[in-house]
Amino acid sequence: MAATFKIIKYTGKDSAFGTPVTSIGLKRVDAAVPAVYGSPIVPSDDKSDVNTYAVYRPDEADAVAYSYESIFKLILTTAPSNQLSNIRIYPATAKPDDANLPDIYIGCSQSFSRPTNNLSLIATNDLWTYTKENPFLITVGGENGQEVDENVPVINWNATVHDLGTGNLIYMNGERQIGISIIEGNTYTIINKATSLITIKIYDTSDVIITNSDIVYSTVSGEQVITISATPTLLASYPDGFKYGSDTTVTVGGLITWLDLEEDPVETVDYEVNLETLPSGTVVYTLNGVRNPTLNFLENRKYRFTNLAGATNPIRFLDNDTNMSADTEAEIIIDGITVTGGATANEVVLVDPKAVKTAGKAILSYQSSTNGCYGNKITNTNTALIGNYNVCIVGAGTTNPLAAGETDFIYLQVKVKGTSSVGQLIPDITIEYDEN
């Protein structure tokens, strides 16, 4: 969903007096100020009103006059699908070739102060120095700009156990012995939903149970809870990661590895592919033991599929999600996908979503190239983005604690000198933002 903003202008004695507007004026006396305390000023052709509204040029060459600060903020009226960030402003046109232009300044603040027509203490940045390539960044919660990183979307894991005929194995959020990635600075929780059957422990890479203050074991409502604080100290002590398993057997679990967000790709996700025949006779793929799951591909990850059923049912990736059959060469995506040992029991398919996108394609499903309806759909939604800030409708379930439904206060002010050119010399401004 495309986000939409409304502009709220603040001209009263405090930030409670906000008025929706469609444009932002800069004038010597802000007409809305008296409205808070008495009757509003009504424009007319009278010269006194012209002097009231205009930012006049002083008669003395070395004198200076300031407009009243125009103070406004942007408030969301329609939420983005995920989050909105990197809100920026810049002049819509190139700076006129006029050495005597009035000066126009911009600034941002979390706090509101009543507009003044003295020198602004907030609008101190020359608006003409900003361009589309180098815009002025609007702050949210005091943070300006955003550096978008992929984040691990899961920080809470429900552990269960199942026996496929070889003894109990640990499943995390329904996936068998899945690898868990953790990022320095986050806190992760494993809730053992099978406490009566198994006790989970965290091991080092030498299969020794770890005793560390950053790994805390507790019992909550009768369930075992393990809290892992991914501190710099823990990273320094165990740079190669950990393992999770039972208190007697580490091999029933899986790996816990550190994820470096500065790498590209930050992670290669592995899937072991096989076939399963359902009681109805229908054959489906299993990916890491899960029947025919819907997948989501993130752009700065790669995905490796080791297909144990490759000799009979090579797995391929399609640009449609309706036919669900890879029976025509045109449907199968080639760019960004590397196949080794194709159509053999040693088939490995490596998918690079970023390279696929660069080639102008979108992966929408996976399927057997020899039999239809074995696979399922694939989405390409980056649902786990974090940064210095984002803006969402409050309560929309965003991952960022700095999320808000509005920007900080934006201040504009014009400075006119006795030598400044007269006329309409204030530029239109462009407001842009990113939706992630």
ChimeraX attribute file (.defattr): number of C-alpha atoms within 10 A of each C-alpha:
attribute: neighborCount
match mode: 1-to-1
recipient: residues
	/A:1	9
	/A:2	10
	/A:3	18
	/A:4	12
	/A:5	14
	/A:6	15
	/A:7	18
	/A:8	20
	/A:9	24
	/A:10	28
	/A:11	27
	/A:12	20
	/A:13	14
	/A:14	13
	/A:15	16
	/A:16	10
	/A:17	14
	/A:18	16
	/A:19	13
	/A:20	14
	/A:21	13
	/A:22	9
	/A:23	9
	/A:24	15
	/A:25	18
	/A:26	20
	/A:27	21
	/A:28	21
	/A:29	22
	/A:30	23
	/A:31	16
	/A:32	19
	/A:33	19
	/A:34	14
	/A:35	13
	/A:36	12
	/A:37	10
	/A:38	9
	/A:39	10
	/A:40	12
	/A:41	16
	/A:42	8
	/A:43	12
	/A:44	9
	/A:45	7
	/A:46	9
	/A:47	9
	/A:48	11
	/A:49	14
	/A:50	14
	/A:51	13
	/A:52	17
	/A:53	19
	/A:54	16
	/A:55	21
	/A:56	21
	/A:57	20
	/A:58	15
	/A:59	11
	/A:60	10
	/A:61	11
	/A:62	9
	/A:63	12
	/A:64	18
	/A:65	18
	/A:66	25
	/A:67	27
	/A:68	26
	/A:69	31
	/A:70	25
	/A:71	28
	/A:72	25
	/A:73	20
	/A:74	21
	/A:75	20
	/A:76	20
	/A:77	13
	/A:78	15
	/A:79	19
	/A:80	19
	/A:81	14
	/A:82	23
	/A:83	24
	/A:84	23
	/A:85	27
	/A:86	25
	/A:87	24
	/A:88	21
	/A:89	21
	/A:90	22
	/A:91	20
	/A:92	13
	/A:93	13
	/A:94	9
	/A:95	14
	/A:96	11
	/A:97	7
	/A:98	10
	/A:99	9
	/A:100	14
	/A:101	19
	/A:102	20
	/A:103	18
	/A:104	22
	/A:105	20
	/A:106	23
	/A:107	22
	/A:108	26
	/A:109	20
	/A:110	13
	/A:111	10
	/A:112	18
	/A:113	16
	/A:114	15
	/A:115	22
	/A:116	18
	/A:117	18
	/A:118	14
	/A:119	17
	/A:120	21
	/A:121	9
	/A:122	18
	/A:123	22
	/A:124	16
	/A:125	17
	/A:126	16
	/A:127	23
	/A:128	18
	/A:129	13
	/A:130	16
	/A:131	18
	/A:132	15
	/A:133	7
	/A:134	11
	/A:135	21
	/A:136	25
	/A:137	22
	/A:138	26
	/A:139	26
	/A:140	26
	/A:141	17
	/A:142	16
	/A:143	18
	/A:144	20
	/A:145	19
	/A:146	18
	/A:147	12
	/A:148	16
	/A:149	15
	/A:150	20
	/A:151	22
	/A:152	17
	/A:153	12
	/A:154	13
	/A:155	16
	/A:156	14
	/A:157	19
	/A:158	15
	/A:159	24
	/A:160	21
	/A:161	22
	/A:162	14
	/A:163	9
	/A:164	8
	/A:165	7
	/A:166	7
	/A:167	9
	/A:168	16
	/A:169	20
	/A:170	26
	/A:171	20
	/A:172	21
	/A:173	16
	/A:174	16
	/A:175	15
	/A:176	21
	/A:177	22
	/A:178	19
	/A:179	17
	/A:180	21
	/A:181	19
	/A:182	22
	/A:183	19
	/A:184	16
	/A:185	11
	/A:186	13
	/A:187	16
	/A:188	19
	/A:189	17
	/A:190	19
	/A:191	22
	/A:192	25
	/A:193	17
	/A:194	17
	/A:195	17
	/A:196	10
	/A:197	12
	/A:198	20
	/A:199	14
	/A:200	26
	/A:201	21
	/A:202	26
	/A:203	21
	/A:204	19
	/A:205	16
	/A:206	8
	/A:207	15
	/A:208	13
	/A:209	18
	/A:210	15
	/A:211	12
	/A:212	11
	/A:213	10
	/A:214	14
	/A:215	18
	/A:216	13
	/A:217	15
	/A:218	11
	/A:219	12
	/A:220	9
	/A:221	6
	/A:222	11
	/A:223	15
	/A:224	20
	/A:225	22
	/A:226	20
	/A:227	16
	/A:228	21
	/A:229	21
	/A:230	18
	/A:231	15
	/A:232	12
	/A:233	12
	/A:234	17
	/A:235	16
	/A:236	9
	/A:237	12
	/A:238	15
	/A:239	13
	/A:240	12
	/A:241	19
	/A:242	21
	/A:243	23
	/A:244	24
	/A:245	23
	/A:246	19
	/A:247	13
	/A:248	12
	/A:249	12
	/A:250	20
	/A:251	15
	/A:252	18
	/A:253	25
	/A:254	21
	/A:255	21
	/A:256	20
	/A:257	17
	/A:258	19
	/A:259	17
	/A:260	16
	/A:261	16
	/A:262	9
	/A:263	10
	/A:264	12
	/A:265	17
	/A:266	17
	/A:267	16
	/A:268	15
	/A:269	14
	/A:270	16
	/A:271	18
	/A:272	17
	/A:273	23
	/A:274	20
	/A:275	19
	/A:276	16
	/A:277	11
	/A:278	10
	/A:279	7
	/A:280	6
	/A:281	8
	/A:282	10
	/A:283	18
	/A:284	22
	/A:285	27
	/A:286	20
	/A:287	22
	/A:288	18
	/A:289	20
	/A:290	16
	/A:291	19
	/A:292	21
	/A:293	16
	/A:294	12
	/A:295	15
	/A:296	16
	/A:297	20
	/A:298	19
	/A:299	19
	/A:300	19
	/A:301	18
	/A:302	21
	/A:303	19
	/A:304	18
	/A:305	20
	/A:306	23
	/A:307	27
	/A:308	19
	/A:309	20
	/A:310	22
	/A:311	14
	/A:312	14
	/A:313	23
	/A:314	24
	/A:315	28
	/A:316	23
	/A:317	25
	/A:318	26
	/A:319	18
	/A:320	19
	/A:321	17
	/A:322	10
	/A:323	12
	/A:324	22
	/A:325	25
	/A:326	25
	/A:327	15
	/A:328	9
	/A:329	10
	/A:330	10
	/A:331	16
	/A:332	20
	/A:333	19
	/A:334	17
	/A:335	16
	/A:336	16
	/A:337	18
	/A:338	13
	/A:339	17
	/A:340	12
	/A:341	15
	/A:342	16
	/A:343	20
	/A:344	16
	/A:345	16
	/A:346	15
	/A:347	21
	/A:348	24
	/A:349	22
	/A:350	18
	/A:351	25
	/A:352	22
	/A:353	23
	/A:354	19
	/A:355	16
	/A:356	18
	/A:357	15
	/A:358	11
	/A:359	13
	/A:360	9
	/A:361	17
	/A:362	19
	/A:363	22
	/A:364	21
	/A:365	25
	/A:366	27
	/A:367	27
	/A:368	23
	/A:369	22
	/A:370	15
	/A:371	17
	/A:372	16
	/A:373	17
	/A:374	23
	/A:375	27
	/A:376	20
	/A:377	20
	/A:378	21
	/A:379	15
	/A:380	15
	/A:381	12
	/A:382	16
	/A:383	18
	/A:384	19
	/A:385	19
	/A:386	21
	/A:387	17
	/A:388	20
	/A:389	26
	/A:390	34
	/A:391	26
	/A:392	26
	/A:393	21
	/A:394	13
	/A:395	9
	/A:396	15
	/A:397	11
	/A:398	20
	/A:399	16
	/A:400	17
	/A:401	10
	/A:402	16
	/A:403	24
	/A:404	21
	/A:405	20
	/A:406	22
	/A:407	24
	/A:408	22
	/A:409	26
	/A:410	23
	/A:411	24
	/A:412	25
	/A:413	32
	/A:414	26
	/A:415	22
	/A:416	23
	/A:417	22
	/A:418	17
	/A:419	18
	/A:420	20
	/A:421	15
	/A:422	13
	/A:423	9
	/A:424	6
	/A:425	15
	/A:426	14
	/A:427	16
	/A:428	12
	/A:429	13
	/A:430	14
	/A:431	17
	/A:432	14
	/A:433	14
	/A:434	14
	/A:435	16
	/A:436	17
